[in-house]
Amino acid sequence: MPTRRPSSYTAVLGGIFVTAYATNISTPFLSLYRDRLDLAPAATQTIFVVYVAGIMITLLGSGPLSDRIGRRAVVLPALLLSILTSVLIIAGRDSYPLLLAGRFLLGASVGAVFSVGTAWVQDVVGPGQAMRVAFGTTVATYAGFGSGPVVSALYELVLPYPLVGPFVIHVAAAILVAVVLWPVPEQAQGRDWSPGTTTQVDPTDRRLPRPVKRLFITVVVPAAIWVFAFPSTSFALFPVLLSDQVPGYAAQVAGATGALTALAGLAARPILARMGPSSSMIIGMVAGTLGYVLGTAAFGMDQWALVLPGAILLGGASGTISAACLAVLADADAGNARGALTSAFYLVTYPGMSMPLVTTAAASALTMTTALAVLTGAGMVGTLVVSASVLRRRHEQVAHPVAGHG
């Protein structure tokens, strides 16, 4: 019912927000974990990226599963799982295996909530609302990403037990959101998935139309792989590399960097509204590459303050590219495979979270300066590839316009 859509829309976005918040609670504490557990650089970066493995496993099945059994049946258990992850991470402050286990399971929760939650938002608002879906999910995601580091850094500055308190806050918030989310009605492409219904779906109805597959591969994928490749270095690589320059304030600098990165993602809304999805993808790639340049310069010149404007560029790039891709996908006619399509999008984006670990590993074979230079060069190449794919798509739309496919 139209009168129920605003509250339903907000509730589903609330689930995405609180899950995004959970992902970055630990980020400002990487240097604390490093010192407390006496970890090597690669082991420290593993804390951040291990949850990508959980995400990838969940993304392989959560979206298609939600197309079969409904969004609520996937999102609510995943949200409750995130509560368990906070408990494990609290215990992991003195146990590296428990810390990794908590982060891995957090990834499993994130993969399900982000992919299926995005599809649920599309179901709630209905067709023809591509920009609303893109704006809402982007704001919820990046506001959550940004609030996690802020709360953690402030807590560490003024309150005791910083490796406990922020996670307790997440547990309380997740319980509240689960209660609010439970009564939200489900409408998946016109089929009622509310409790008590027995509607089944013909398996052939869940195949993506060929034009949508082509759109996804040729336009979305080249940009989507950078959605988290850009901000992950700002969250977890540059602050750790430069932590020795700010003794006693490493958590605060990391928190500020993480918050700036995530909150800059909110700039996607005005950029997307003004420039449209295609141009926004190119703008995002240019901004992200410039962010790499600043981060590399901060390390090479021992100027930690450069990571702050670099964080703004990297976060703005991530949010802009993500919103642009989601707008294109929301406007595409995915048939009854909306959940599978959103899962595929996040499946492409999340390997970028491993960029800090990849860079650190490369530095062990080369030098960190060389590894960062290679990273920046990769961003430049990615910008050229995305620009070429967008321009090719524009040419095809002019020559052979196809309505409803982005």
N, C-alpha and C positions, 0 to 999 in steps of 0.2 A: 504494500500500500504506500502511495506517495508520502502520506503524512508520517510514516515510520522511517523513511529513508535517511533523514538527517541524523537521528539518534543512532541508527544502525551503522551508518557511515562513520560516525565518530567512534563508536565502540570498536569496530574492526581496526580503524587506524590506531586506537589506543593499544590494541594487542601488538601491532607492528612497532609502535613507539617504545613500549616497555621492553620488548625483546631487543630492539636496537640499543636501548640504554644498557642492557646487560652485557652487550658485546664489548663495551669499552670501559667498564668499571675497572678492569685490571690494568688498562694501558698505562696510566701514570705510575703504576707500581712496578713496572718492569725492572727498573734499577734497584728497587727495594728487594724484589725476589732474587735478583742477581747477587746482591750482597748477602742476603739472609741465607740463601741456599748455596752460595759459592759456585755460581754457574759460569760456564764459558760463554762467549758471545753467541755462538750458534744455539746453545741450549736456551739462552735468554730469548732469542727470537722465536724459538720453537713454542714457547708459552703463548706467543701471540698468534702464530699461524697454525698450530695443531688443530684448532677448531675448524679450519678449512676442510680437513678430512671428514669430520662429522657432517659438515654442510654438504659436501659433494655426495656422500652416501645417501643422505636424506633427500636431496634434490632429485636423485635418480627415480624415486618412486612417489614422493609426496604429492606432486601435482597431478599425475595421472590417477593416483588413488583417490584424490579429492573429487576428480571428475566422476568416479564411480560411486563413492559412498557419501559425498558431501563435504563442504568446507569445515563445518564445525567439528566433525569427527576426527579431523586431522589437526586443526589449529589448537583446540583446547588441550588435548594431551601433550602437544608440543610445548604449550605455554606452561603447563604444570611441570613438565620435565625441566624447564629452565630454573624452577625453584630448587630442584635437587642439585642442579649444577652449582648454584651459589653455595649450597651447603658443602659440596665437595671442594670448591675452591677455598672456602674458609679453612677447611681441614688441610688443604694443600699448602698453606702458608709455611708449614714445616715439613712438607712431604712433596717432593717433585713429582713422583708418579701420580699422587692424588690430584695435584694441580693440573697435570696434563689430562687426566681423566675428566675432571670437571670442565676444562676448556673443550675437550673433544665432544662431550655430551651437549655442551652449550651450542656447539656448531650444529649438532643434530636438531636442536630446538629451533635455532635461527633459520636453518634451511627450510623447515616446514612452515614456520610462521610467515616468513617473508614471501615465499613463492605462493603458498595457498592463500595467505592473507591478501596479497595483491589481487589474486583472482576473485576473492570474495568481495573486495571493494568494487571491482568491475561488475560483479553480479548485483550488488546492492544499488549502484547508481544507474545501471541499465546501459543500453547501447547509446552511441552518439555523445558520450561524455568523456572522450579520450583525455582532454586537457585536465578535467577535474580529477580523474584517476591519477594522472601523472603528478599533478600538483599535490594532491592529498598524500599519496604514498611517499613522495619525495620529502615533504615537510615532516611527516611522522618519522621516517627513517633517519633523516639527518638531524632532526631535533633530538631524537633519542641518542644517536651517536655522539652529539655534542654535549648533552647533559651528563652523560656518564663520566667523562674526564673532569668536568667542572666539579661535580659532587665529590668525586674521589679526592681531587687535589685540595679542595677546601676542607674536607673532612680531615685529611692528613695534617693540614696546617694547624687546626684548632682543637681537634678531638682525639682521644686515645683510641687504640686498636684500629688503625686505618685499614688493616687487611681483614677486618671483620665487619665493621659498621656499614660501609657502603653496600655490601652484599645483603645485609639484613634489610636495608631499605628496599633493595630490589625484590626480595621475597615478599615483603608486605605489598608493594605495588603490583606484583604479578598476581597475587591472590585477589586483590581488588579488581583488577582488569578482567580476570577470569569470571568473576561473579557478574560483572557488567556485560560481558560478552555472551554469556550462556543464553539469554533469551532472544538474541538477534535472529530474526528469521532468515532462512536460506532460500534464495532463488537463483538457481544455476541455469542460465539460458532458458528460462521459462519453466523449469521443472522444480517442483516443491520438494526440498530435502529436509523439511522440518521433521522433528521426532514423530514417529508413528506412521509415516508414509512408506510405501513399498515400491515406489516408482523405480524401474530399472532402465538402463540405457543400452541400446544396441551397440556392441563393440565397434561397428563400422562408423558410428556417429562421432567417434573420438579421434578420428584421423585429421590431421591438419590439412587444409586445402593447399594444393601445390603452390599457388601464388604467395601464400603466407610463408611457406617453407623457403621459397626463393628470397623473399623480402628479408626474412630472418638471417639467412646465411650471407647474403651479399651486402646488406646495409647495417643490420643490427650487430652482428657478431664482431666486425672489425672495430667498432666503437666500444662495445660492451666489455671487451677484455681489459679495457683500461679503467672501468668504473671503480675498481678497488685497487688496481695496480698503482694509481696515483696516490690516493690518501693513505694507503698502508705504510708507505715510506715516511709520511709525515707523522702518523700516529706512533710508529714503532721503530723506525730506523734512525732518523736524524736526531731525535731527542736523546736516544741512547748513545749515539756516537759522540754527542756534544755534552753529555752529562757532567764530565769532568771540568768543564768550563764554568759550571754553576754549582759549586759544592754547597750542599745543604739545601738546595732548592731544585734538585733534579725532578722531583715529583710535581712541583708547581709548574716548572717549565714544560714538562711533558703534558700536564693537564691543560695548560694554556694552548699548547700546540694542537692537542687533540680537539679541544673545544673550537678553536679557530677553524680547523680543518672541517669539522662536521657542520658548524653553523654557517660556514661559507657556502655549504651545499644548498642552503636555502636561497642563495642568489639565483638558483635555477629557475625559480618561478618568473621573475621579471624578464630574464633573458629568453626563456622559452616563449613567454607570451608575446614578446616583441619580435623575436627573430624566427620563430617556428622551429620544429624539430631538426630539420636537416642542417640549417646554419648553426644551430646550437651545438650540434655534435662537433663541428669544426672548431667553433669558439672554445669548447671545452678541451679539445685536444691541444690547442695552442696554449691555453692557460696552464694545463697540466705540465707540458714540456717546460714552460718558463718556471714553474714551481720546482721542477727537477734541477734546473740551472741554479736557482737560488740556494737550494739545499746542498748541492755540490759545492757551491762557492762558500757557504757557511762552514763546511767541513775543511775545505782546502785553505781557507783564509783564517780559520779559528775565530769566526765571527758568529757566535751562536744566535744573535738577534736576527740574522737573515732567515732563520727557519720560520719566523713568525709571518712575514709576508709570503714566504714560500708556502706555508700552511694554508693561507687564504686562497692562493692560486690553486693548490692541489685539491682542496676541498671544494672550491667552486667548480673546478673541472669535473670532479666526480659527480656532484649533484646535477650539473647541467647535462652531462652525457647520460646519466641514469634517467633523468626525467624525459629527455628527448627520446631515448629508446622505449621507455614505457608508453609515451604518447603514441609512438608509431605502432607499437604492439596493441595498445588498447583500441586503436582505430581500425586494426585489421580484423577481418571476419574469420575468427578462429573456430567457428562452428561450436561443437561441444567439447573442444579440447583446450579451453582457456587455462585450466590448471596446468596442463602439460606444457603449454606455451610459456607461461610465466616461470615454471620450473626450469625450462630450457634456458631462459634468459639469465636467471641467477646461476645456473650451472656454468655458463660462460663467464660470468663476472667474477665469481669467487676465487678461482685460481690466482687472480691478481693479488689476493691477500698474502700469498707466499713471497711476494717481491722482496720484503726485508730479509727473509731467510736466503733467498736466491742470491741477493746482492752480497750478503755476508759470506756465503759459501764461495762466491766468485772472488771476493777479496782475499780469501785464504790462499787462493792459487795465484792471484795477481797482487794488487794492492787495493786498499779501499778507494784511493783516489781514482785509479784506473777503472774499478768496478762502477763507481758513480758516473764516470765519464761515459762508459758503455750504456748505463741505464738512461742517461740523458739522450744519447744517440738513438736508443731504441724508441724513446718518446717522439723524436723527430721523424723517424721512419713511420711510426704509427700515425702521426698527424697526416703525412702524405697519403697513406693508404686509406684512411677514413675520408679525407677530402676527395680522393678519386672515386671511392664507392658512392659518396653522396652525389657528386656531380654526374656520375653515370646513371644513377637512379632518377635524377631530375630530367636528364635527357630522355630516358625511357618513358617517363610520365608524360612528357610533352608529345612524344611520338606515338605512344600507345597508352592513353589514360585508362586506368582501371579503378573504378570507384570502390571504396571500402577496403583497400589494401595498403593503406599508409601513403 
